[in-house]
Amino acid sequence: MDSQLLLICLLTAIINLIGALAYAARIAGIRTGRIALSFALFNLLVLVSRLSNSFLGPFLAKRIEVRLASGGGEALADDFRIVLASASLAVLIGILLVPTAQRLFAIAIDWFQENRSTAKLVLRSASPAGLSAVRHSLTLPSVENIRELTRTRGVSWGVLAANALAQALLTVGVLASLYAGYLNPEFRVTAAQLSAVVNGFATILLFAVIDPQLSVMTDDVVEGRMDAALFRRAIIWVSLSRLAGTMLAQAIFIPSAMAIAWVANLV
């Protein structure tokens, strides 16, 4: 693995890790009773994710351009599969870090409620006190919580399947579109632009099906109509479906790229 591919994998991992930790923000918001503030603070991490995403596209495109110029495009598919694997690994790490992240979010929420300064919060996170909070918050999912997954899920299989599909499309969208440009170099710019269509469909699926369900469950917990333990179990299932989606992306990567290359001829 060369340094450029390593950097691409790192950026992909950051994007997917932050996405997986979004569920921890919901749990922390419920525990502290400050849901809006929990998402506001989580948006600080989203800024890092978006910055990483802004660099990811050009790095991927440059890799394809270099391969096309040097004639080494046969290895591109394997390179992209490594990138997809880094996404799955990051989501898995994110799932394992949810208990830690929810504790850190709760600490950050309480601190911000008293001090009300985003700049000071960022500086404190890198201070000895902040690093100490991270060290004391480190924990893995308990065996009891893992066993409870066999009980009532709190979310339907349909929602989990829709989430897995949406996450698969989001994970593979840019990669498949760029690889389609390699398969159909005459229309590679058109193919690259089609990633917006793939990501747009996945985003609609997320906002129309998954997010409303999670929002309703969050409100139900706050209002006492849903048990907090059941909500955490549902969040774990949704997280696992996200992981399944990144793994599904491996299977649909080549077919998606071929389909996009074909559509690029028709546009």
N, C-alpha and C positions, 0 to 999 in steps of 0.2 A: 504494500500500500504506500503510494507516494504522499508527499506532504499536502498536495492540493486535495486529494481524495480524503485524507484524514481531516482536513479543515471542513470539507463539505459534510462529512459524517458528524463532526462536532456541532456544526450549525443545525443540522437536522435533529440531532439529539436534544439540543437546547429547546428548539421549537416544540418538540413532542413532550419533553419533560415538563415544561411549563403548562402545556395543555392538560396533561394528566393531573397536575397539582391544582387545577381549577376546582376539582371536587373537594379538596381539602378546605378551600376558602368557604364553600357552602357550609361544611360541617362547623367550621370555626365561627361563622356568622350566626348559626343557630345556637351554639354553646354560649356565645357572648350576648346574644340578643341584638346584635348590630350587623344585620345582613348587608345593608347598603354600604357601610364602612368597610366590611370585609372584602367586597368586590372592588371598591375604590382602591384599597391597598393592593389587591391582587393585580390591578391594572399596571402597577409599577413593574411587575414581572412581565406583563403582556408587552410593555414597551421594549423590553430586552428581546422578547420573542419576535416582535415585528422588525426590530433592527437586524436580527439574525436572518430573518426571512428575506429582507431586502438585499442582503449580500449573497444569499444562497442561489437565487436565480442566475445572476451574472456568472458566478463560479461554475455552475452546471453548464451554462451555455458556452462559456469559454472552453470547457473540457471537450465538448462536442466539436466545436470549431477546430480545435487543435487536432482531434482525432480525424476529422474529415480531411484536414490539410496533410497530415502525416500518413494517412492510410491505416491507422491502427484501430479502426472502429469496431472490430470484432470483440474487443474486450469491454466495450461500453456497457453491454447488458450485464455483465458480471459486476462492473463498477456500480451500476445503479442498484443491483440487488444487495450489494454491501450497504449502500445508503439506506435502503428500505429496512435492512436488518438493524441498522443503528436506530431507526425510528422505533422498532419493536422493543429493542433493548431499553431505550429511554423511557418508553411507556411502562415497561415492567418495573424499572427502578422507581418511576413516579408512583406506581401503585404501592410499592413497599415503603415509600417515604410519606404516604398520606398521613399516617398517625403522627409522624414528626412534624410535617408541614402544618397540620391543623393546630398543634400546640404552639408553633411559632407564629402562626397567624393570630391566634388568640392573644399571645403576648404583645404582638405589634398593635393589635386593635386597642387593647387596654392602654398601652403607652401613648398611642396617638390620641386617644380620647382625652388624655390629660394634657398633652403637650401641643397637639394640633399643628405640627410642623412636619411636612413631608421631607424637607431637606435634612432636618435633625434626625428623622427616623432612618433615612438612608445612611447618614454618617454613623448613627448608633449601631446599625447592623454590622458595620465593619470594625467597631470598637471592641476592646476586650470584653465589655459587658455583653455585647451582642453575640460574640463568639462563645461566651460562656453559656448564654441562653440556648444557642444551637447545640452545644455539647450536652446540656442537661435535658434537652427535648428529644434527643435521638432515641428512637424506639422502633421496633419492628411490629408488624401486625401480630396480635396474640393468637395462640393456638385456638383459644375459645372462639374468637371472632371468625377464624377460618372454618371451624366446625359448624358455626351457625349459618354458613352459606347454604347448607343443605335444607335449611328451614325456609319459610316463606320469603320469596325474593323481594317483594314490595314493588316490583316493576314487571311488566308483561314481556313475554318472549318477543312479541312484535316490536316493541320499543327497542329491545336489545339488538334485534336483527337490523332494524333501521339504523341504529347508532353504528353498528359494525360496518354496514354498507357505506354510510356517510363518511366514516373515518377512513375506510379503504380508498374511497374516491379522493378525499382530501390528501391522503398520503401519496397516492400514485399520480394525481393530476398533473403536476408540473413535470415530474420525471417522465411520465409516458408521453406527454406532449413534446418535450425536448428530444426524447428518443425517436419519436415519430419523425422529427425533423432530420434525424440521421437516416431513417428508413426512406424518407422522401425528401432528399435535400433540395429539390427544385422548389418545394413549397414549405421549407422549414420555418420561415417566419410565420406563415399562416398556421402551421401546426402548433407552433409555440403559443400563438394567441388563443388557440382553442382550449388551452388549459383553463381559461376564465370560464368557459362553458361548463367544463367538468366540475370545477370548484364551486361554481354558482349553483349547480344542481345539488351538490352535497351540502352547501350552506343552507339552501332552502329546506332540505330534508332535516337538517339540524334544528333550524328555527321553527319549522312547522310541526315537527313531531317530538323531538327529544327535549328541547329546552322548555316547552310548555309543561311537559310531564314533570320535569325536575322542579320547575318553579311552583307548580301546584303542590307537590310533595313537601317542598320547603315551607310553604305557607301552612300546610296541614300540621307540620311539626310545631311551628311557632304557635298555632292556635290550639294545640293539644289534641287534634283529631288523628294524629299519627304518632306512633312511638318512635323516639329518637333512635333506638337500636335498630328498628326496622328500616328507618331512613338510611342509616349508615350501611346496612346490608345492601340496600338498593344501590347506593353509591358504589359499593364494591363491585356489584354485578355490572353496572354501567361502565366502570373502569375496565373490567375484564372484557367487555364487549368492544371497548376501544382498542385493547390489545389484540383481540381477534381481528379487528378491522385492519390493523397494520400488518398482520400476518396474511390476511386475505389479499392485501395489496401485492404480495409476492406472486400470487397465482394469476391476478388479472393484469399484471404489468405489461407483458408482451402482447396479449390480446387487445388491451386498451391502446397501446402504441400503434398497433396495426390498424385498429379502427380509426384512430385519429389521423393517421397517414392517408387512409382511404377518403375520409371526409374532407381532408385538405384539398384533394383533387376536385371535389364537388362544389366547394364554397365559391 
